[in-house]
Amino acid sequence: MRAVDVLMPAADSDYAAQAADMVEDYRAAFAARGMTLAPRPWTAGPGDGAAALALFVWGYHIESARWTAVLENWPDAMPLFNPPTLLRWNMRKTYLAELEAMGVPIVPSWFGDADATSVAAAFSRFDTDALVIKPQVSAGSYRTDRVRRGDPVVPLADAIIQPFLSAVGEEGELSLLYIGGTFSHAVRKVAQGGDFRIQPQFGGATTAITADPQAHAVAARALAALSHPPLYARVDLIRLPDGHLALMELEVIEPDLYPDFGDDVPGKLADAVRAVIG
C-alpha cells in the first residue's frame, strides 16, 4: 500500500474535527486502489508519503504567509495535488482579473483597499444599491460583508468589491466539479432566509443539478486558462442580471467536492491520484 499524505487543518483548528470526518469518505476508495490516506496538518509541511493532497487545508487563509512558505519550500520530488505553483496563484482572488483578461467572464470586481471612498465609487461603477466586500485571500465567506448605500463601511485592506447579485437567493450559485481533468458532477447552492452566503453553516441549501451547455462552456474556458491542469477543481458560476453566467470563483486549493451529490467521487479522485503516482 502506498501512503498519500492528506494535508489537514492544524490540530488546534476549529476545522480539524470536521475535516477528519470528511477524510473518512475517501479511505475505502483509496484502499481499494492500493493507497492509504495519512492525515497530516498542513502546518507541519511535507511528510514522507508517495504524494500529498491539499484538499483539506482549511484555515490556510488565516495564516496565508505560513501557507505560502509551505508551498514555496515544497520538494519537487513529492507530487502535491494540486501543484504548488497553481495553489499559490489561486490563493489571492486577484486571479479573477487575470482570467478576465484571458476572456473568461467574471462577476464584475474591483480590487484594492475597501473604505468609504472606494465603496462609494464601487456603488457608482457597478450601478447597484448593494455590494459584497471580502478579503482577497478568503474562504468560506470569511470576513465577507454585504453593504447597502448609506451603511457604515468597515475598512478592509486588500479587498475585492463586487455588486451583490440577487441570483444567490434565487437560481443560486452553480458549481461544476472536475476530477482528473474530466467533468464529474454539478450542484446548486442557494442562500436561504435572506442571507447572502450559500455555505451550509449560514443556512444555504445544496442540491444536485444537470449543468446546461452555457455553464459547461464558461467552466471549460476558465479551466483552459490555467497554467497547470488541476487534478481536482470546482468552478463556481452565477447568473448576472443580463442572463449570462459568470465566474464567481475557481477553487483548486481545498474545494468541497460534494461527494454525496456525484457518482463515486472518492473513486474518481483515487483513480486520478493513482494515474499520476503509478
DRENDO-1510 file (C-alpha; in Angstrom, 1 decimal, always signed):
<recs>
REC; n; res; u; v; w
REC; 1; MET; +0.0; +0.0; +0.0 .
REC; 2; ARG; +1.3; +3.4; -0.9 .
REC; 3; ALA; +0.8; +6.3; +1.5 .
REC; 4; VAL; -0.8; +9.5; +0.3 .
REC; 5; ASP; -0.5; +12.4; +2.8 .
REC; 6; VAL; -3.7; +14.4; +3.2 .
REC; 7; LEU; -2.9; +17.9; +4.3 .
REC; 8; MET; -5.3; +18.8; +7.1 .
REC; 9; PRO; -6.2; +21.8; +9.3 .
REC; 10; ALA; -3.9; +22.5; +12.2 .
REC; 11; ALA; -4.6; +20.2; +15.1 .
REC; 12; ASP; -5.9; +23.0; +17.3 .
REC; 13; SER; -8.0; +24.4; +14.4 .
REC; 14; ASP; -11.8; +24.8; +14.7 .
REC; 15; TYR; -11.9; +22.9; +11.4 .
REC; 16; ALA; -10.0; +19.9; +12.5 .
REC; 17; ALA; -12.8; +17.6; +13.6 .
REC; 18; GLN; -15.0; +18.2; +10.6 .
REC; 19; ALA; -12.1; +17.7; +8.2 .
REC; 20; ALA; -11.2; +14.4; +9.9 .
REC; 21; ASP; -14.7; +13.2; +9.4 .
REC; 22; MET; -14.8; +14.1; +5.7 .
REC; 23; VAL; -11.5; +12.3; +5.0 .
REC; 24; GLU; -13.2; +9.0; +6.1 .
REC; 25; ASP; -15.4; +9.3; +3.0 .
REC; 26; TYR; -12.3; +8.7; +0.8 .
REC; 27; ARG; -10.4; +6.0; +2.7 .
REC; 28; ALA; -12.2; +2.9; +1.2 .
REC; 29; ALA; -11.8; +4.1; -2.4 .
REC; 30; PHE; -8.1; +4.8; -1.9 .
REC; 31; ALA; -7.6; +1.5; -0.2 .
REC; 32; ALA; -9.3; -0.4; -3.0 .
REC; 33; ARG; -6.6; +1.1; -5.3 .
REC; 34; GLY; -3.7; +0.2; -3.1 .
REC; 35; MET; -3.3; +3.5; -1.3 .
REC; 36; THR; -3.6; +4.6; +2.3 .
REC; 37; LEU; -4.5; +8.1; +3.4 .
REC; 38; ALA; -2.2; +9.6; +6.0 .
REC; 39; PRO; -3.7; +12.8; +7.6 .
REC; 40; ARG; -1.0; +15.4; +8.3 .
REC; 41; PRO; -1.5; +19.0; +9.5 .
REC; 42; TRP; -0.5; +21.4; +6.7 .
REC; 43; THR; +1.4; +23.4; +9.2 .
REC; 44; ALA; +3.8; +20.5; +9.5 .
REC; 45; GLY; +4.9; +20.8; +5.9 .
REC; 46; PRO; +5.7; +17.7; +3.7 .
REC; 47; GLY; +5.7; +14.2; +5.1 .
REC; 48; ASP; +7.2; +11.1; +3.6 .
REC; 49; GLY; +4.2; +9.8; +1.6 .
REC; 50; ALA; +4.3; +9.0; -2.1 .
REC; 51; ALA; +2.3; +12.1; -2.8 .
REC; 52; ALA; +0.2; +14.7; -0.9 .
REC; 53; LEU; -3.4; +16.1; -1.3 .
REC; 54; ALA; -4.1; +19.6; -0.3 .
REC; 55; LEU; -7.8; +19.0; -0.3 .
REC; 56; PHE; -8.4; +19.7; +3.4 .
REC; 57; VAL; -6.0; +22.6; +4.2 .
REC; 58; TRP; -8.9; +24.5; +5.8 .
REC; 59; GLY; -7.7; +27.6; +7.6 .
REC; 60; TYR; -4.8; +28.4; +5.3 .
REC; 61; HIS; -6.4; +31.8; +4.6 .
REC; 62; ILE; -6.0; +32.8; +8.2 .
REC; 63; GLU; -2.3; +32.0; +8.1 .
REC; 64; SER; -1.6; +32.8; +4.4 .
REC; 65; ALA; +2.0; +33.7; +4.9 .
REC; 66; ARG; +2.7; +30.4; +6.6 .
REC; 67; TRP; +0.8; +28.5; +3.8 .
REC; 68; THR; +2.8; +30.4; +1.2 .
REC; 69; ALA; +6.1; +29.3; +2.8 .
REC; 70; VAL; +5.0; +25.7; +2.9 .
REC; 71; LEU; +4.2; +25.9; -0.9 .
REC; 72; GLU; +7.4; +27.7; -1.7 .
REC; 73; ASN; +9.5; +25.1; +0.1 .
REC; 74; TRP; +7.6; +22.0; -1.2 .
REC; 75; PRO; +10.1; +19.4; -2.5 .
REC; 76; ASP; +10.0; +18.7; -6.2 .
REC; 77; ALA; +10.3; +15.0; -5.6 .
REC; 78; MET; +6.9; +14.8; -3.8 .
REC; 79; PRO; +3.9; +15.3; -6.0 .
REC; 80; LEU; +1.4; +17.8; -4.4 .
REC; 81; PHE; -2.1; +18.0; -5.7 .
REC; 82; ASN; -2.8; +20.5; -6.9 .
REC; 83; PRO; +0.7; +21.7; -7.9 .
REC; 84; PRO; +2.3; +24.4; -5.6 .
REC; 85; THR; +2.5; +27.0; -8.3 .
REC; 86; LEU; -1.2; +26.6; -9.1 .
REC; 87; LEU; -2.1; +26.7; -5.4 .
REC; 88; ARG; -0.1; +29.9; -4.8 .
REC; 89; TRP; -1.8; +31.6; -7.7 .
REC; 90; ASN; -5.2; +30.5; -6.5 .
REC; 91; MET; -4.8; +31.9; -3.0 .
REC; 92; ARG; -5.5; +35.5; -3.9 .
REC; 93; LYS; -8.7; +36.4; -5.7 .
REC; 94; THR; -6.9; +38.8; -8.0 .
REC; 95; TYR; -6.6; +35.7; -10.2 .
REC; 96; LEU; -10.1; +36.6; -11.4 .
REC; 97; ALA; -8.7; +39.7; -13.1 .
REC; 98; GLU; -6.1; +37.6; -14.9 .
REC; 99; LEU; -8.8; +35.2; -16.1 .
REC; 100; GLU; -11.0; +38.1; -17.3 .
REC; 101; ALA; -8.0; +39.3; -19.3 .
REC; 102; MET; -7.9; +35.9; -21.0 .
REC; 103; GLY; -11.5; +36.1; -22.0 .
REC; 104; VAL; -13.2; +34.4; -19.0 .
REC; 105; PRO; -16.4; +36.2; -18.0 .
REC; 106; ILE; -16.3; +37.0; -14.3 .
REC; 107; VAL; -18.5; +38.8; -11.8 .
REC; 108; PRO; -17.6; +42.5; -12.0 .
REC; 109; SER; -14.9; +43.1; -9.5 .
REC; 110; TRP; -12.7; +45.9; -8.1 .
REC; 111; PHE; -9.5; +45.1; -6.2 .
REC; 112; GLY; -7.9; +47.4; -3.6 .
REC; 113; ASP; -8.5; +48.7; -0.1 .
REC; 114; ALA; -12.1; +49.0; +0.9 .
REC; 115; ASP; -13.0; +52.3; +2.6 .
REC; 116; ALA; -15.7; +54.9; +2.4 .
REC; 117; THR; -14.3; +56.4; -0.7 .
REC; 118; SER; -13.6; +53.2; -2.7 .
REC; 119; VAL; -17.0; +51.7; -1.7 .
REC; 120; ALA; -18.8; +54.9; -2.8 .
REC; 121; ALA; -17.0; +54.7; -6.1 .
REC; 122; ALA; -18.0; +51.0; -6.4 .
REC; 123; PHE; -21.7; +51.8; -6.0 .
REC; 124; SER; -21.4; +54.2; -8.9 .
REC; 125; ARG; -19.2; +51.9; -11.0 .
REC; 126; PHE; -21.5; +48.9; -10.7 .
REC; 127; ASP; -24.7; +50.9; -10.6 .
REC; 128; THR; -26.1; +48.9; -7.7 .
REC; 129; ASP; -27.6; +49.5; -4.3 .
REC; 130; ALA; -25.8; +46.6; -2.6 .
REC; 131; LEU; -22.2; +45.4; -2.7 .
REC; 132; VAL; -20.3; +42.4; -1.3 .
REC; 133; ILE; -16.9; +43.1; +0.2 .
REC; 134; LYS; -14.4; +40.3; +1.1 .
REC; 135; PRO; -10.7; +39.8; +1.6 .
REC; 136; GLN; -8.7; +38.9; -1.5 .
REC; 137; VAL; -7.4; +35.9; +0.5 .
REC; 138; SER; -10.5; +34.3; +1.9 .
REC; 139; ALA; -12.5; +31.1; +2.2 .
REC; 140; GLY; -15.9; +30.1; +3.5 .
REC; 141; SER; -17.2; +33.7; +3.5 .
REC; 142; TYR; -14.5; +34.7; +6.0 .
REC; 143; ARG; -14.9; +38.4; +6.7 .
REC; 144; THR; -17.4; +38.8; +3.9 .
REC; 145; ASP; -20.0; +41.5; +4.2 .
REC; 146; ARG; -22.9; +42.9; +2.3 .
REC; 147; VAL; -23.3; +46.6; +2.4 .
REC; 148; ARG; -26.0; +48.9; +1.1 .
REC; 149; ARG; -25.9; +52.6; +0.2 .
REC; 150; GLY; -25.6; +54.6; +3.4 .
REC; 151; ASP; -24.3; +51.7; +5.5 .
REC; 152; PRO; -21.1; +52.3; +7.5 .
REC; 153; VAL; -18.0; +50.8; +5.9 .
REC; 154; VAL; -15.6; +48.8; +8.0 .
REC; 155; PRO; -12.2; +49.4; +6.3 .
REC; 156; LEU; -10.6; +46.3; +4.8 .
REC; 157; ALA; -7.2; +46.2; +3.3 .
REC; 158; ASP; -6.6; +44.1; +0.1 .
REC; 159; ALA; -10.3; +43.6; -0.6 .
REC; 160; ILE; -12.4; +42.6; -3.5 .
REC; 161; ILE; -15.6; +44.6; -4.0 .
REC; 162; GLN; -18.4; +43.2; -6.2 .
REC; 163; PRO; -22.0; +44.0; -6.9 .
REC; 164; PHE; -24.4; +41.9; -4.8 .
REC; 165; LEU; -26.3; +39.6; -7.1 .
REC; 166; SER; -29.8; +38.6; -6.1 .
REC; 167; ALA; -29.3; +35.3; -8.0 .
REC; 168; VAL; -27.6; +33.8; -4.9 .
REC; 169; GLY; -31.0; +33.5; -3.3 .
REC; 170; GLU; -32.9; +32.6; -6.4 .
REC; 171; GLU; -31.2; +30.3; -9.0 .
REC; 172; GLY; -28.2; +30.1; -6.7 .
REC; 173; GLU; -24.5; +29.6; -7.3 .
REC; 174; LEU; -23.8; +26.8; -9.8 .
REC; 175; SER; -20.8; +24.6; -9.0 .
REC; 176; LEU; -19.2; +22.3; -11.6 .
REC; 177; LEU; -16.8; +19.7; -10.2 .
REC; 178; TYR; -13.9; +18.3; -12.2 .
REC; 179; ILE; -11.6; +15.4; -11.2 .
REC; 180; GLY; -8.7; +14.1; -13.2 .
REC; 181; GLY; -9.4; +16.7; -15.9 .
REC; 182; THR; -12.9; +15.4; -16.5 .
REC; 183; PHE; -16.3; +16.8; -15.5 .
REC; 184; SER; -17.7; +14.8; -12.7 .
REC; 185; HIS; -21.0; +16.4; -11.4 .
REC; 186; ALA; -22.7; +19.7; -10.6 .
REC; 187; VAL; -24.5; +21.2; -7.7 .
REC; 188; ARG; -26.6; +24.3; -7.0 .
REC; 189; LYS; -26.1; +26.3; -3.7 .
REC; 190; VAL; -28.8; +28.7; -2.8 .
REC; 191; ALA; -28.7; +31.2; +0.1 .
REC; 192; GLN; -31.7; +31.0; +2.4 .
REC; 193; GLY; -33.6; +33.2; +4.8 .
REC; 194; GLY; -32.5; +36.5; +3.4 .
REC; 195; ASP; -28.8; +35.7; +3.9 .
REC; 196; PHE; -26.4; +36.2; +1.0 .
REC; 197; ARG; -24.0; +33.3; +1.9 .
REC; 198; ILE; -24.5; +29.9; +0.4 .
REC; 199; GLN; -22.5; +27.8; +2.8 .
REC; 200; PRO; -24.4; +25.3; +5.0 .
REC; 201; GLN; -23.2; +26.9; +8.2 .
REC; 202; PHE; -25.2; +30.0; +7.1 .
REC; 203; GLY; -28.3; +28.0; +6.1 .
REC; 204; GLY; -27.5; +27.6; +2.5 .
REC; 205; ALA; -29.2; +24.7; +0.6 .
REC; 206; THR; -27.3; +22.4; -1.8 .
REC; 207; THR; -28.9; +20.1; -4.4 .
REC; 208; ALA; -27.6; +18.1; -7.4 .
REC; 209; ILE; -28.2; +19.6; -10.8 .
REC; 210; THR; -27.6; +18.9; -14.5 .
REC; 211; ALA; -25.4; +21.8; -15.7 .
REC; 212; ASP; -26.5; +23.4; -19.0 .
REC; 213; PRO; -24.3; +24.0; -22.1 .
REC; 214; GLN; -23.6; +27.6; -21.1 .
REC; 215; ALA; -22.3; +26.5; -17.7 .
REC; 216; HIS; -20.1; +23.9; -19.2 .
REC; 217; ALA; -18.7; +26.4; -21.8 .
REC; 218; VAL; -17.8; +29.0; -19.2 .
REC; 219; ALA; -16.2; +26.4; -16.9 .
REC; 220; ALA; -14.2; +24.9; -19.7 .
REC; 221; ARG; -12.9; +28.3; -20.7 .
REC; 222; ALA; -11.8; +29.1; -17.1 .
REC; 223; LEU; -10.0; +25.7; -16.7 .
REC; 224; ALA; -8.3; +26.1; -20.1 .
REC; 225; ALA; -6.8; +29.4; -18.9 .
REC; 226; LEU; -5.0; +27.8; -16.0 .
REC; 227; SER; -1.2; +27.5; -16.1 .
REC; 228; HIS; -1.3; +23.9; -14.9 .
REC; 229; PRO; -4.1; +21.3; -15.4 .
REC; 230; PRO; -5.7; +20.7; -11.9 .
REC; 231; LEU; -6.2; +17.2; -10.6 .
REC; 232; TYR; -9.4; +18.5; -9.0 .
REC; 233; ALA; -11.3; +21.8; -9.3 .
REC; 234; ARG; -14.6; +23.4; -8.5 .
REC; 235; VAL; -15.9; +26.1; -10.8 .
REC; 236; ASP; -18.5; +28.4; -9.2 .
REC; 237; LEU; -20.7; +30.3; -11.6 .
REC; 238; ILE; -23.6; +32.8; -11.0 .
REC; 239; ARG; -26.0; +34.4; -13.4 .
REC; 240; LEU; -25.6; +38.1; -14.0 .
REC; 241; PRO; -28.7; +40.4; -14.4 .
REC; 242; ASP; -28.2; +40.2; -18.2 .
REC; 243; GLY; -28.8; +36.5; -18.1 .
REC; 244; HIS; -25.3; +35.4; -18.8 .
REC; 245; LEU; -23.3; +33.1; -16.4 .
REC; 246; ALA; -20.0; +34.5; -15.0 .
REC; 247; LEU; -17.3; +33.0; -12.9 .
REC; 248; MET; -17.7; +33.7; -9.2 .
REC; 249; GLU; -14.7; +31.6; -8.1 .
REC; 250; LEU; -12.4; +28.9; -9.4 .
REC; 251; GLU; -11.3; +26.8; -6.4 .
REC; 252; VAL; -8.3; +24.5; -6.8 .
REC; 253; ILE; -7.0; +24.6; -3.2 .
REC; 254; GLU; -9.5; +23.0; -0.8 .
REC; 255; PRO; -12.9; +22.8; -2.5 .
REC; 256; ASP; -15.7; +20.6; -1.1 .
REC; 257; LEU; -16.1; +18.1; -3.9 .
REC; 258; TYR; -19.6; +17.3; -2.7 .
REC; 259; PRO; -19.1; +13.5; -2.8 .
REC; 260; ASP; -22.7; +12.9; -1.7 .
REC; 261; PHE; -24.0; +14.5; -4.9 .
REC; 262; GLY; -21.9; +12.8; -7.5 .
REC; 263; ASP; -21.3; +9.2; -8.7 .
REC; 264; ASP; -18.3; +7.6; -6.9 .
REC; 265; VAL; -16.4; +10.8; -6.3 .
REC; 266; PRO; -13.9; +9.2; -3.9 .
REC; 267; GLY; -13.2; +6.6; -6.5 .
REC; 268; LYS; -12.6; +9.2; -9.2 .
REC; 269; LEU; -10.2; +11.1; -7.0 .
REC; 270; ALA; -8.3; +7.9; -6.1 .
REC; 271; ASP; -8.1; +6.9; -9.8 .
REC; 272; ALA; -6.7; +10.4; -10.7 .
REC; 273; VAL; -4.1; +10.2; -8.0 .
REC; 274; ARG; -3.0; +6.7; -8.9 .
REC; 275; ALA; -2.7; +7.7; -12.6 .
REC; 276; VAL; -0.1; +10.2; -11.6 .
REC; 277; ILE; +1.9; +8.3; -9.0 .
REC; 278; GLY; +1.6; +4.8; -10.5 .
</recs>
